[in-house]
Amino acid sequence: MKKNLLIALLSLLWTVQLGAQSLYDYRVVDKQAQSRQNFVQGLQIVDGKWYVSTGGYGESQLLRYSFDSGQLEASQRLHPRLFGEGLTVVGNEIYQLTWRARLMLVYERDSFKPLRWFRIPGEGWGLTWNGEQLIYSDGSDQLFFMQPDSGEITDSIRVTAGGQAVTRLNELEWIDGKVWANIWQSDEIVIIDPDSGRVTGRLDLSGLLPDSDRQRNTDVLNGIAQNPQDGGIWVTGKRWPWLYRIELVERPEQKTTD
């Protein structure tokens, strides 16, 4: 009896801590090679093209590749004092965050011609687009909603799981009405309700990049993109040799409810 009561109490505690979250593992269904030089900070697929933002002072670039062939089609190098971060494509424009310079850069999509820039109030980390507004992260537990034409911040939400702040929100992607976010320095992606800020799912990508593919400068998981043509979800990391298409595998025994 005491044992059953203890199990019930532990189960209740687990539920309270996690809230209504689904826990996921993954299955790799495809992969594509990419340059190990790419310190990936932002990733998106649009109209059969990969758009990639890379970081590093003196190394940051905006890149476009053919999705099918992997061939580099266009590049734009940032000023050496700028550290590239997240990116998103909005119509005929590309928005690219910088880290500590507090700048959002805007380019013409086809030519990569710089069009304008505007300031953001803090650091830039991850960036996505929900069809109406830009959404960006600054490494804290906050997501900020911004008008793409003026740079005006119209709203922000605090991201939580079980009532606790979820920090280190990094690269972002808008997928099926939710914000997916890499957690910096981890193998985890969280799925966030954009209205409440509550984490509704967690994806554990431990072991995605085999040890045999790691080199001394291989860095952490970072980069999420959904292919709008088939709904496929792709992930990668900083200086990883591969982009992986994954399917989520739910752990039904660990799904929790409020």
C-alpha positions in Angstrom: 0.0 0.0 0.0 2.8 2.4 1.0 4.7 1.5 -2.2 1.6 2.2 -4.4 1.0 5.5 -2.6 4.7 6.6 -3.1 4.4 5.7 -6.8 1.2 7.8 -7.1 2.8 10.8 -5.4 5.9 10.6 -7.6 3.7 10.4 -10.7 1.7 13.5 -9.5 4.9 15.4 -8.8 6.2 14.6 -12.3 2.9 15.8 -13.8 3.0 19.1 -11.9 6.5 19.7 -12.9 6.0 19.1 -16.6 2.5 20.3 -17.1 0.7 19.2 -20.2 3.7 18.1 -22.3 4.3 15.4 -24.8 7.8 13.9 -24.7 9.3 12.8 -28.0 12.2 10.8 -29.3 13.0 10.8 -33.0 13.6 8.7 -36.1 16.0 9.8 -38.9 14.3 9.4 -42.3 16.8 11.4 -44.5 19.9 13.4 -44.4 21.9 15.9 -46.6 25.5 16.9 -46.4 26.5 20.4 -45.5 29.7 22.3 -45.1 31.4 21.7 -41.7 32.4 25.4 -41.8 28.9 26.5 -41.2 28.5 27.7 -37.6 24.7 27.5 -38.1 22.6 30.1 -36.2 19.6 30.2 -38.4 17.9 27.8 -40.9 14.9 28.0 -43.2 13.6 26.2 -46.3 11.7 28.3 -48.9 10.8 27.4 -52.5 13.3 24.7 -52.8 16.2 26.6 -51.2 18.1 26.4 -48.0 18.7 29.8 -46.3 21.4 29.7 -43.6 22.7 32.2 -41.2 26.2 31.5 -39.7 27.9 33.1 -36.8 31.4 34.0 -35.6 33.1 37.3 -35.7 34.8 37.7 -39.1 33.0 34.5 -40.3 29.3 35.4 -40.2 27.5 35.0 -43.5 24.1 34.7 -45.1 23.9 31.7 -47.5 21.5 30.2 -50.0 21.8 26.6 -51.3 19.7 24.5 -53.6 17.7 22.1 -51.5 18.0 19.3 -54.1 21.7 19.5 -55.0 23.2 21.3 -52.0 25.0 23.7 -54.4 25.8 27.1 -53.0 23.9 29.7 -55.0 24.5 33.0 -53.1 26.4 34.4 -50.1 26.7 37.7 -48.3 29.4 38.2 -45.7 28.6 40.4 -42.6 30.9 43.1 -41.3 33.6 41.6 -39.2 32.2 43.2 -36.0 28.8 41.6 -36.5 28.0 38.1 -35.3 25.2 36.5 -37.3 22.3 34.8 -35.5 18.7 33.7 -36.5 17.1 34.4 -39.8 13.7 34.2 -41.4 12.3 34.8 -44.9 9.3 37.2 -45.2 8.0 37.5 -48.8 10.8 39.0 -50.9 12.9 39.9 -47.9 15.3 38.1 -45.5 15.6 39.2 -41.9 18.8 38.3 -40.0 19.6 38.9 -36.3 22.9 39.8 -34.9 24.1 38.8 -31.4 25.4 41.7 -29.3 25.3 44.5 -31.9 21.5 44.7 -31.3 20.8 45.0 -35.0 18.2 43.4 -37.3 19.5 43.3 -40.9 17.1 43.2 -43.9 18.1 41.9 -47.3 16.4 41.6 -50.7 15.7 37.9 -51.0 17.0 37.1 -54.5 20.0 39.3 -54.7 21.0 39.5 -51.0 21.3 43.2 -51.4 21.2 44.9 -48.0 18.0 47.0 -47.8 17.8 48.4 -44.2 18.4 47.7 -40.6 16.8 48.6 -37.3 17.8 48.2 -33.6 16.5 45.7 -31.1 16.6 46.3 -27.4 18.8 43.4 -26.4 20.8 40.5 -27.9 19.5 38.6 -30.9 19.4 34.8 -30.8 16.6 33.0 -32.7 14.1 34.3 -35.3 11.0 33.1 -37.0 7.8 34.4 -38.7 4.2 33.4 -37.9 2.7 34.9 -41.0 1.9 38.2 -39.3 4.8 39.1 -37.0 8.5 38.3 -36.5 9.2 36.4 -33.3 12.6 36.5 -31.8 14.5 35.2 -28.7 17.3 36.8 -26.8 18.6 33.8 -24.8 16.3 34.4 -21.9 12.9 33.0 -21.2 11.2 35.6 -23.3 9.8 35.6 -26.9 9.3 39.0 -28.5 6.8 39.8 -31.3 7.9 42.5 -33.7 6.5 44.3 -36.7 8.6 43.6 -39.8 8.3 47.0 -41.4 9.1 49.2 -38.4 10.9 46.9 -35.9 8.3 47.9 -33.2 7.9 45.2 -30.5 4.2 44.7 -30.0 4.2 42.0 -27.4 6.3 39.4 -25.5 5.6 36.2 -23.6 7.4 34.3 -20.9 8.1 30.7 -21.7 7.4 28.2 -18.9 7.1 24.5 -18.2 5.3 23.5 -15.1 5.3 27.1 -14.0 9.1 27.4 -14.2 10.9 29.6 -16.6 12.5 28.0 -19.6 15.7 29.9 -20.5 18.4 29.8 -23.2 15.8 29.8 -26.0 17.9 29.9 -29.2 17.0 29.1 -32.9 13.3 29.2 -33.6 10.9 27.8 -36.2 7.2 28.3 -36.6 5.7 24.8 -37.2 1.9 24.1 -37.3 1.0 27.1 -35.1 3.7 26.5 -32.5 7.1 27.9 -31.9 9.9 25.3 -31.8 13.0 26.4 -30.0 16.5 24.9 -29.6 17.7 25.1 -26.0 21.3 26.4 -26.1 24.0 24.0 -25.0 21.6 21.0 -25.0 20.2 18.3 -27.3 16.6 19.4 -26.6 14.0 21.2 -28.6 10.9 22.6 -26.9 7.5 23.2 -28.5 5.8 26.4 -27.3 2.3 27.6 -27.3 2.6 31.2 -28.7 -0.4 32.4 -26.8 0.4 31.2 -23.3 4.1 30.7 -23.6 3.6 27.2 -22.1 5.8 24.3 -23.3 3.6 21.7 -24.8 6.3 19.3 -26.0 9.9 18.3 -25.6 12.0 16.6 -28.2 15.2 14.8 -27.1 17.7 14.6 -29.9 20.5 13.0 -27.9 22.8 10.9 -30.1 21.6 12.5 -33.4 25.2 13.2 -34.6 27.3 10.1 -34.1 30.6 10.4 -32.3 32.3 9.2 -35.5 31.1 12.4 -37.3 32.3 14.8 -34.5 35.6 16.7 -34.8 37.3 19.0 -32.3 35.4 22.1 -33.4 32.0 20.4 -33.8 29.5 22.4 -31.7 26.0 22.1 -30.3 22.7 21.3 -31.9 21.2 24.4 -33.5 18.9 24.9 -36.5 15.3 23.9 -37.2 13.5 24.1 -40.5 10.2 22.8 -41.9 10.0 22.2 -45.6 6.6 23.7 -46.7 6.4 21.4 -49.7 6.1 18.2 -47.7 6.0 19.2 -44.1 9.3 17.5 -43.4 11.2 18.7 -40.3 15.0 19.2 -40.6 17.5 19.9 -37.9 21.3 20.4 -37.7 24.0 21.9 -35.6 27.0 24.2 -35.5 29.7 22.9 -37.8 27.8 19.6 -38.3 28.4 17.7 -41.6 24.8 16.8 -41.9 21.3 18.2 -42.0 18.8 15.5 -40.7 15.2 15.0 -41.6 13.5 13.6 -38.6 10.1 12.2 -37.5 8.9 12.5 -33.9 8.2 9.4 -31.9 6.0 10.1 -28.9 6.7 8.4 -25.6 3.1 7.6 -24.7 3.9 6.3 -21.2 5.3 9.7 -20.3 2.7 12.0 -21.8 1.5 14.3 -19.0 -1.6 16.4 -18.4 -2.3 19.5 -16.2 
